[in-house]
């Protein structure tokens, strides 16, 4: 596994990707780290349970662990940030 980095920011779902080969959903999202709009565009990993919970966090402040998966930035963990 690659090195994972932890970030806290606002999650914005950009859209839905094609389903994985096994039929599970995938999403493209943006983690906004600053008020100026700096952040990362990320994907959910194929066949990850995070894809099913992701829509519950749209527009909320979250803490995520991000890492590379097949040379693309993916979400490895997701939880609501502490207030």
Buried (B, 14 or more C-beta within 10 A) or exposed (E): EEEEEEBEBBBBBEEEBEEBEEEBBBBEBBBBBEEEEEBBEBBBBBBBEBBEEBEEBEEEBBBBBBBEBEEEBBBBBBEEBEE
